[in-house]
Amino acid sequence: MEKHPELKVVFITDEINTTYSSHPARHLDPLVEKGAEVVYVDLDRLRDPNPIYTGFWRVAFQWFGQEGTGWLPNGFGPTAPDVTLRSYLKMANIKANHRKAVITENEGIITSANPHDASGFHSNTAVRVRGEILYDMVESEKAVAAFSGGDLSYFPEKVELDEWIEVEDMENRPLQAQIVTERKIEAAALEVLERAEEEDTVWIGMFYLSDRDIMEALVKAAARGAEVRLILDPNQNAFGQEKMGLPNIPAAAELLFRGNDNISIRWYDTQDEQYHTKIMYVDRGDTANVIAGSTNFTTRNLNDYNLENNISITAPPETAFIQDVDHYFSKLWENDGGIYTADYEEYTGELSPVMYGLYVVQKAFRFTTY
């Protein structure tokens, strides 16, 4: 922005960066000072995942706001600014703008990675796109800015996009791609899984896996003879905090029990970092499907509680993109060139009755980040 003062920048982010209005986001202040439009998503407009708590919060507490002098320690780190009790009460609604996208007039990136210091250690994936799909990416983010009170004049008009975006010959398109958001991500994933059958291979690399519809679709695909291979994070660490293996350890145990020997699971061999990837790849012989982006396969991420964005791609298996995805999964599964994944038995002993009970209770009451 210093080099190009006429550059228009829109930065859409989540209130977590201000710990829900308890303090300024000093790392974003330079953007505002240089003239960027910084939009904090209006999370109140999103569906309530825990209506028992949120109904009480909406009636009793939201009217007091969150701004003020913080006096409680910040749960995100000892050096973070203090926060107000009202901010913690809002955070307990557990809603987020979970999208991760970068868009210019030339290219777009749909990724699982947060632009966040600690995330630099995590394992993530991203898809880079060009062409007409940029129209959809811009329109999707413009809709979020609109319901959050952002200045829409910062967004390019269609006439400008028509000048910038290069449209390729319709006949020279081996890849078909679609931007899918929120609940449409689940619909796209289920549609692909429902077509998986004998001699097909389903690959999933996922930080959190617990959505009931997705799990049932995986079991049914395995019953039809598809080979299902999952690479999962063991959920021992999140945001620097130790975890007890929820939800993946109990979810993995259930899938293996019901999988008719056609479901195999390996754990990503994390060393205090996260396997933060969110990608599904289905090899169907003459064609392949890839769905990748910001979205964990959990109810919270797939049922309109969070803002999410993914890309759904269909392509012949010989295309360079599909070959890259296939190589990625094979490399991790076979530990080709390094130690990436561990046997399922590595964390088998972690599943206890207490853990499973907590998993069931959290799923039932939705008072959880998954």
N, C-alpha and C positions, 0 to 999 in steps of 0.2 A: 504493500500500500504506500510506503514511502517512495518507492521507485515509480509507481504509477498512481498518482493522486486521483485520477479519474476512475480508478477501479472500483466497482461496486462489490461489496462483500456482505453476505448474509451468513451469520453464524447462529444456528439453531441448537439450543442445548437444554439441559435438564436443570431443575432447581437444586439438584444435589451439589452443584458447584458453588452455591451460596449456603449450603446446609439448610435449604428451605428458608431463605431470606433472613438468616441470622447474621450475615456479614457480607461484605462485597466480595466479588470474585476478582481478586486483584490480578490474577493471571489473564483475565479477559479485558481488564480496563484499557490496556493499550489499543485494543481493537476499537473500542468505543471512542477513544480519544482521536483516532485516525479516521473516524467517520463510518465505521462498519455498523450494520444493523444487527445487534445482538438480541436474539429472541429467546426468552425463557418460556418453555412450553407450559401452557395452562393445564396442569395435570388434573385439575378439578373436572375438566371436560371429559376425561376418560372414564370408562366403566369402573365400578367399585368391585374389586376382587373379594373383599371381605365386608359384605353389607352390614353385618352385625356391628362391627367397630365403626365403619365409615358412616353409617347412618347416625350413630351417636355423635361422631365428630362433626358431621355436617350441621346437626341441630344445635350442638352445645358449644363447639370450640372454634369453628372456622371463622366466625364473625369477629374474633379478636385479632386475626392476622398472625403473622409470625415475626415481623420486624421488631427490633428492640435490642437492648444491651444483653448479650449472652452471659450466662452465669454457670452453665453446665458444661462439663468437659465434652469435647467433640469426639464422638466415637470413631471418626475416620483417622485419628492420629493425635499423638500428644502435642504436636506443634500446631495443629489446626486451631482456628479461632473458636472461642466458647460459643455455645448456642443457647437459644431460649428453649424453655419447656414446650412452648407452643410449636416450635419447629419440630421437635421430636414427636409431638402429637400428630403433626401433618405427615411426617416421614412414615409413621406407622400405617398409613394407608397403602403403602408399598405399591406405588405406581411410578412409571418412568417413561421418559423418551429414550428407548433402548436402541434407536436407529444409529447406524454408523455408515455415513455416506459422504463422499466428496464429489462435487460436481463443478466442472468448468464448461466453457463453450466447446471444448475439444473432446473431453473425456469424462467418464464418471467411474467412481470406485464404490463397489458395494462390499463391505467387509465385516468381519466379526471383531475387529480390533478397536479398542478405545484409544483416543489420543491422550494417553495417561502414562505417567512415568513408570509405575509398576507394571503396566501392561506391556512394556517393552521386553519383559522377560517371558511373557506368555507365548503360547503357540496359537497362531491365528491364520486365517485364510482371507483372500480377497479376490474379487473378479473385476477386471478393468474392461470397460465397454466404450464403444464409440458409436456414432450414428443416431438414428431416429429414437432409440430408447432413451436418449437424454431428455427428450420432450417429457416423457413420463416421469423421469426422476425429478425434474424441475417442478412439474405440476404436483407431485406428491408432497414435496417439501413446502411448496407454496400454500397448500391446503392447511398444513400444520401451523405455518406462520399466521395464516388468516384467522384461525380460531384462537390463536394466542395473542392477538393484538399487535402483530408485527406490521411494519411499514412495507406494503406490497410493492411500492414504487421501486424498491431495490431489486425486484425480480425482473428479468428480461421479458419483454413482450414477445409474442409469437413471431412478429415480423423480424425481430432481432435474432431469434433462434433459427428462423428460416435462413438467414444470411450466414450464420455460423456453422450450423450442423451439416455435415456432409452426408448425403444419402447415397448409398451404394445401389448398384443395379439389383433389382428384385430377383433376377435369375441367378445371381452369384452369391447366394446366402445359404451355406450349409448349416449354419446355426440359427435356430429360432429362440428368441429370448423374450421374457416378459417380467416386468417388475411386479412383485406381489407383496402386499403389506398386511400386517395383522392377521385376521382370521382367514384371509385368502391364501396365506402361506400354508396353513393346515389343509385347506381344500386341495391345493396343488400337490402337497406331499401325499395325501391319501389317494388322490387320483393315480399317481405314479405307483404307489405301493399296491393298489388294488389290481394293477395289471401285471405285477411280478408273478412269475410262475416257474415251473421246472426249467432248469438250465439257466435261469437268470441269477444274477448276483446283486444283492443289495448291500451297499456300504454306507455306514453312517459314522461320522466323527463328531462328537457332541460333548459340550461341557455339562449340560443338564438334560436328562431324558426322563420324563415321568408322565407325559400326557397320555391319558387312558386311550384315546382314539388311535394315536400313533402306535402305542404298544399293542393294541388289538390287531391293527393292520399288519404289524411285523409278525405276530404269531400266525395270522392267517396266511401271509405270504410264505412263511416257512412250511405250513401245512400243505400248501400247494406244491411244494418241492423247491422253492427258491432258496438259495444259499444266502443267509443273512449274516453279515460280519459287522460287528460294532467295535469301534474304538472310543472308549469313554474316559473322562476324567474321574479319578477315584474320589473326588470331592473331599480332599483332606485340607484344602486351603482356599479361602476366598477373601479378596481384599485385605490380605495380610493376617486374617484371623484363622485359627485352626478350626476345622470342621470335623464332623463325625461320619462323613460318607454319604450324607443325604443330598439328593434322592437316588443317586446312581447305583449304590450298592444294593439296596433292596429291589430296585427296578430291574437291575441286571439278574439278580437271583430269580425273580419271577419269570423273566424272559427265557432264561436257560431251562427252567423247570417245565415251561409250556412249549418250548421250541421244537419238539420232535427231532432233536439232534441236528436240526438244520440252522440253528442259531449259535454262532461262536462269538465270544467276547474277549477282547484284550484291553487292559488298562494302559492309558498313556503313563509312561514312567516319569511322573512329575518329581521335581526336586525343589519343592517350595513354590514353584510357579504353577500356572494353570494351563490345562489343555482347553483353551478358550474357543476352539474351533466350533463352527456350526454348519455342517455340510452333509448332504445326502447325495449319493451317486448310485444309480441303478444301471447296470450293464445288462441289456436285453438282447445282446447278440448283434442284430442289424441296426439297432439304435441305442442311444444312451440318454439318460436324464440326469441333470444336476440341479439341485436346489441349495443355494448357499447365501449366507449373509449374516444378519445380526441375531438370528432367532434360535434360542434354545427350544427343544421340543418338549415344552411344558405347557400346562394349561394357562399359566400367567402370560406366557409369550404368544400363545396361539389363539386366545379367545378374546382379543380386543381389550385386554387390561393394560398392556404396554403398547407404545408405538414401536413398530418393528418394520424392517424392510429387507427383502430377499430378492434374489433373481432366480428365475426358473428357466433352465436351458435344455433344449432338445437338439441333439446333433448326432451325426453318424459317428461310430466309434473310431474311425481313422482320422478325424480332425485333430489338429494339434492341441486344442483345448481339452478334449476328452482324453487324449493320450497323457496330458499333464496331470489331470485328475486321477487317472488310473495309476500312473506311476507314483503319485503322492500316497495313495492308500497302500499300494503294494510295498513301497519302501518302509512305511511305518509298521505294517503287519509283519513283514519278514525281517525287520531290523537290518535293513540293507544299508551298510555304511555307517552304522551307529546303533546305539541302544535307544529306541524310541518307545517301545511298548513292552509291557510285562504280562505274563500269563494271568489268566483269570484267578487262579488259585492264590495269587499274591495277596489278595484282599478278601479271600473267602471267609476267614475267621473274623472279619470285622462285623459281619451281620449278626446282631444279637436280638432277642425278643424286645428289648427296650428300644433299640434303633427302629425295628420294624413298626412297633407300636407308635412311636413318635412320627414316623413317616405317614402312617395311616391318619393319625390325628391332624397333622399339618395339612395333608391333602384335603381332608374333610372340611376343615375350618378356613383354609386358604390363608392362614396367617403365616406366610412364608415367602421367601423371594423366588420360589419355584412354583 
